[in-house]
Amino acid sequence: MCFILPTFPKTEKLCKREAIQQLFAQAEALTCYPLRLLYAPVSSLEASYQLLISVPKRTFKRAVHRNLLKRRLRESYRLQKHLLPVKTEKYALAFLYIGKELADYATIYKSVTQLIEDFSHQLTQE
């Protein structure tokens, strides 16, 4: 029997209130419909990148739909996080779903790809 380690562990999830507040206070944003990526350097993080995913309850009343979108976002990020640049500075990231309708996996995957590329480009310019 073979066990596969998870590639999106708890240490890569943004959970601490102080880090989340710092992210939203200092964040810079990139947008690729139906997603927005907020990012900010936060020195107190455990991993070099920690991620927060948010789907608004106001837009999607049913938890089933919110959870579906969050699962699609998480999986898209998990498969593409290797594209993030290796930095000594630690960053907090937040994917916010800004679309008004359910997007299929392919659309979310393309948006995540574009946002990660744009984010990498922004970091290399600094």
Secondary structure, DSSP 8 states (H G I E B T S, - for coil): ------SS-GGGB---HHHHHHHHHH-EEEEETTEEEEEEE-TT-SSSEEEEEE--TTT--SHHHHHHHHHHHHHHHHHHGGGS---SS-EEEEEEE--SS---HHHHHHHHHHHHHHHHHHHHH-
